[in-house]
């Protein structure tokens, strides 16, 4: 994982000797009473020499050779001592369940292994499931509750980015706490990075979370979240049906929002750069990489939709990376009522082919935008004017003329056997 991490099989003789010293009761001359009531013992010369914080505490606050820590538990303290004694942390001593406690302890004692903690969290998130990031973010926000709004480090940024790229679903039980949700929304309100949840769905998710505390508590828990939910990203019918009945926003706020939308100043339906996953409902297509990659294993070209409906008046972009290309690949958008079982052609909707032509229904024309394996294709969709353009490796081509894009569309790709495409996440965790 990094220079600070080690395994028991690769320890040097010095590390082994220092680890034995750490566990040798003959050299225990100070007791560290931890937040869980357990006591961990240490050796004052090593603690004072290796840590300025311990040096100060030992000579100013220890009474009867006892130091008390109200916010550091014994598990985290053992990892801290392991680092102070050996300058290493065994990989097996750090896991999802104790990561936040150890991270807090590292910050508390101003230790220098935060970069390695960042490497560790990458491993935990990639080896875990969608809920792992939500749990870690919630635990971190809770642990650092007094200072969290002012914190800004790689671990926090990565956790926010990781949670943001997964859709928040109101009907699924997960580990994201109300405070974790507030922090996520606060940090992403004006984000330019990938975000997966439309604003109306954020509201519905927040409402569901608030209701778990009881119907009488809904306003109490929704009001702190509402300041980070932008009504201008919803349409009037959504606001009238789903938001107004709860009296969270003032009448003036609602009135101003309606006026803004009617004046054409409404925003896109989703914050940041929209990110979606492939709908995993086709047996001939293999979806992997947490839903961001699709690969075809059938000789016949197959189409697959993204799980996000694009609508409203915003301008949206997303990137598709061409990981493998066999025959012609098609990338673009399609009507939400598309019939993917209709197979009289190899594509559906309004698409760019890897052969450089743009296609719709059975019409096609030269667009001068060929792409190949290893290229990045960007879809530029303007829902206000219902237009579309494409870029190849950031070289943007003109708008496709005479395309009448409908008011609601899905992202779509069509690919044949051996081809592989990935959705690119934009931001700190790409």
Buried (B, 14 or more C-beta within 10 A) or exposed (E): BBEBBBEEEEBEEEBEEBBEBBEEEEBBEBBBBBBEEEEBBBBBEBBBEBBEEBBEBBEEEBEEEEBBBEBBBBBBBBBBBBBBBBBBBBBEBBEBEBBBBBBBBBBBBEBEBBEBBBBBBBEBBEEBEBBBBBBBBBBBBEBBEEEBEEBEEBBBBBBBBBBBBBBBBBEEEBBBBBBBBBBBBBBBEEBEBBBBBBBBBBBBBBBBBBBEEEEEEBEEBBEBBBEBBBBBBBBBEBBEEBBEEBEBBEEEEBEBBBEBBEEEEBBBBBBBBBBBBBBBEBEBBBBEBBBBBBBBEBEEBBBBBBBBBBBBBBEBBBBBBBBBBBBBBBBBBBBBEBEBEEEEEBBBBBBBBBBBBBBBEEEBEEBEBEBEBEBBBBBBBBBEEEBBBBBBEEEEBEBBEEBEBBEBBBBBBBBBBBBBBBBBBBBBBE
